[in-house]
């Protein structure tokens, strides 16, 4: 009887361990899915004022630094104007390859890098309201620190933001630990007491 008891206990322990392991693996798998979704949503979209370095291998005359104009285009010799606004770097790269491939290069290879992002703007209850250069990965709290910090009257838990890519220009409330996007207009509100 004791041998049956120990087998049953071992089986129960194995089931508990397996269940815990399955829960742990599914938890980390879910976290990976969430992280991948956030990365896709946060892919940087190019906009007016962004300065790009485009290197087209094998052609020095088309390689160079290009700034996206107010209409959202860059102008490259021989190719002409290319729409860049609201595209990711990968999408712009594919568009350039498509323009180069039929007429100019057999197998175009190129690299695009953002040299300068468009600035963000901060106003309200900060010590130095102004426009500041965007830094990749910066949070709203970092932006406030760049602007000299909160004033003594500031609400510090959240900020109000107008996204540059929002056609309705709606002001939204965002916690200070979220990521700033280039061109954001950030307003730090005044607390009541």
C-alpha positions as CSV (number, residue, x, y, z in Angstrom):
1,X,0.0,0.0,0.0
2,X,2.8,2.4,0.7
3,X,4.2,1.9,-2.7
4,X,0.9,2.9,-4.3
5,X,0.7,5.9,-2.0
6,X,4.2,7.1,-3.1
7,X,3.4,6.6,-6.7
8,X,0.2,8.6,-6.3
9,X,2.1,11.4,-4.5
10,X,4.8,11.4,-7.2
11,X,2.1,11.6,-9.8
12,X,0.4,14.5,-8.0
13,X,3.7,16.4,-7.6
14,X,4.5,15.9,-11.3
15,X,1.0,17.2,-12.2
16,X,1.5,20.3,-10.0
17,X,5.0,21.0,-11.4
18,X,3.8,20.6,-14.9
19,X,0.8,22.9,-14.4
20,X,3.1,25.5,-12.8
21,X,5.5,25.2,-15.7
22,X,2.7,25.5,-18.3
23,X,1.4,28.7,-16.5
24,X,4.9,30.2,-16.4
25,X,5.6,29.5,-20.1
26,X,2.2,30.9,-21.1
27,X,2.7,34.0,-19.0
28,X,6.1,34.8,-20.7
29,X,4.6,34.0,-24.1
30,X,1.8,36.4,-23.5
31,X,4.3,39.1,-22.4
32,X,6.3,38.6,-25.6
33,X,3.1,39.0,-27.7
34,X,2.3,42.2,-25.8
35,X,5.9,43.6,-26.3
36,X,5.8,42.7,-30.0
37,X,2.5,44.5,-30.4
38,X,3.8,47.6,-28.7
39,X,6.9,47.6,-30.9
40,X,4.8,47.5,-34.0
41,X,2.5,50.3,-32.8
42,X,5.5,52.4,-31.8
43,X,7.4,52.1,-35.1
44,X,8.6,55.5,-35.9
45,X,6.7,57.3,-38.7
46,X,8.7,59.9,-40.6
47,X,7.4,63.5,-40.7
48,X,8.2,67.0,-41.9
49,X,11.4,68.2,-40.5
50,X,13.1,64.8,-40.1
51,X,16.6,64.8,-41.5
52,X,17.7,61.5,-43.2
53,X,20.9,60.1,-44.4
54,X,20.4,57.9,-47.4
55,X,23.2,55.8,-48.7
56,X,22.7,54.2,-52.0
57,X,25.6,51.8,-52.5
58,X,27.4,52.2,-55.8
59,X,26.1,55.7,-56.5
60,X,27.7,58.6,-54.6
61,X,25.7,61.2,-56.5
62,X,22.3,60.1,-55.1
63,X,23.6,59.4,-51.6
64,X,23.4,62.2,-49.1
65,X,21.4,64.0,-46.4
66,X,17.8,64.8,-47.1
67,X,15.2,66.7,-45.0
68,X,11.6,65.9,-45.4
69,X,9.8,69.1,-46.5
70,X,6.5,70.5,-45.2
71,X,4.5,68.6,-47.8
72,X,6.1,65.3,-46.7
73,X,8.5,64.7,-49.6
74,X,12.2,64.3,-50.1
75,X,13.8,65.1,-53.5
76,X,16.5,62.8,-54.8
77,X,18.5,63.5,-58.0
78,X,17.3,61.5,-61.0
79,X,14.4,60.0,-59.1
80,X,12.5,63.2,-58.1
81,X,10.1,63.7,-55.3
82,X,9.3,60.7,-53.0
83,X,6.5,60.7,-50.4
84,X,8.1,60.1,-47.0
85,X,5.6,61.5,-44.5
86,X,3.9,58.8,-42.4
87,X,6.1,56.1,-43.7
88,X,8.4,53.9,-41.6
89,X,12.1,53.7,-42.6
90,X,11.5,50.2,-43.9
91,X,8.6,51.3,-46.1
92,X,10.5,54.3,-47.5
93,X,13.4,52.0,-48.2
94,X,11.1,49.7,-50.2
95,X,9.7,52.7,-52.1
96,X,13.2,53.9,-53.0
97,X,14.2,50.4,-54.2
98,X,11.1,50.2,-56.4
99,X,12.0,53.6,-58.0
100,X,15.6,52.7,-58.5
101,X,15.2,49.1,-59.8
102,X,13.7,49.4,-63.2
103,X,15.7,52.3,-64.6
104,X,18.8,53.1,-62.6
105,X,20.2,50.1,-60.8
106,X,19.9,46.4,-61.3
107,X,20.0,45.4,-57.7
108,X,19.7,48.5,-55.6
109,X,21.0,48.3,-52.0
110,X,20.5,51.2,-49.7
111,X,20.5,52.3,-46.1
112,X,18.4,55.0,-44.4
113,X,19.2,56.5,-41.1
114,X,17.4,59.3,-39.2
115,X,20.0,61.9,-38.3
116,X,17.7,64.4,-36.6
117,X,14.2,63.8,-35.5
118,X,11.7,66.7,-35.5
119,X,11.5,68.4,-32.1
120,X,8.9,68.0,-29.4
121,X,7.3,71.0,-27.8
122,X,6.5,71.4,-24.1
123,X,4.6,74.2,-22.4
124,X,2.6,74.8,-19.2
125,X,3.9,74.2,-15.7
126,X,7.6,73.5,-16.5
127,X,10.6,75.7,-15.8
128,X,11.7,76.1,-19.4
129,X,8.8,75.8,-21.9
130,X,10.2,75.6,-25.5
131,X,10.9,73.2,-28.3
132,X,13.6,70.6,-27.6
133,X,15.4,68.0,-29.8
134,X,13.7,64.6,-29.7
135,X,15.7,61.8,-28.1
136,X,14.7,58.2,-29.1
137,X,13.1,56.3,-26.2
138,X,12.4,59.4,-24.1
139,X,9.5,59.4,-21.6
140,X,7.3,62.4,-20.8
141,X,9.0,62.6,-17.4
142,X,12.4,62.8,-19.3
143,X,10.9,65.6,-21.5
144,X,9.9,67.5,-18.4
145,X,13.4,67.1,-17.0
146,X,14.9,68.4,-20.2
147,X,12.6,71.4,-19.9
148,X,14.0,72.2,-16.4
149,X,11.5,70.1,-14.3
150,X,8.0,70.8,-13.0
151,X,7.1,74.0,-11.4
152,X,5.7,73.8,-7.8
153,X,2.1,74.1,-9.2
154,X,2.4,71.3,-11.7
155,X,0.4,68.1,-11.9
156,X,3.1,65.4,-12.0
157,X,1.3,62.2,-12.7
158,X,0.2,62.9,-16.2
159,X,0.5,65.3,-19.1
160,X,-1.7,66.4,-22.0
161,X,-0.4,65.7,-25.5
162,X,-1.4,66.6,-29.0
163,X,0.2,64.1,-31.4
164,X,1.7,65.6,-34.6
165,X,0.3,62.8,-36.7
166,X,-3.3,63.3,-35.3
167,X,-5.3,65.1,-38.0
168,X,-8.0,66.1,-35.4
169,X,-5.3,67.6,-33.1
170,X,-7.1,66.2,-30.1
171,X,-5.4,66.7,-26.7
172,X,-5.1,63.4,-24.8
173,X,-4.1,62.6,-21.2
174,X,-1.0,60.4,-20.9
175,X,0.9,59.1,-17.9
176,X,4.4,60.5,-17.5
177,X,6.0,57.1,-17.9
178,X,4.9,56.7,-21.5
179,X,7.1,57.3,-24.6
180,X,7.3,60.7,-26.3
181,X,6.9,60.8,-30.1
182,X,8.7,63.4,-32.3
183,X,6.5,66.4,-32.9
184,X,4.4,65.9,-29.7
185,X,3.0,69.0,-28.2
186,X,3.1,68.4,-24.4
187,X,1.2,70.5,-21.9
188,X,1.8,70.2,-18.2
189,X,-1.4,71.1,-16.4
190,X,-1.6,73.2,-13.2
191,X,-2.9,71.5,-10.0
192,X,-5.7,73.1,-8.0
193,X,-4.0,73.2,-4.7
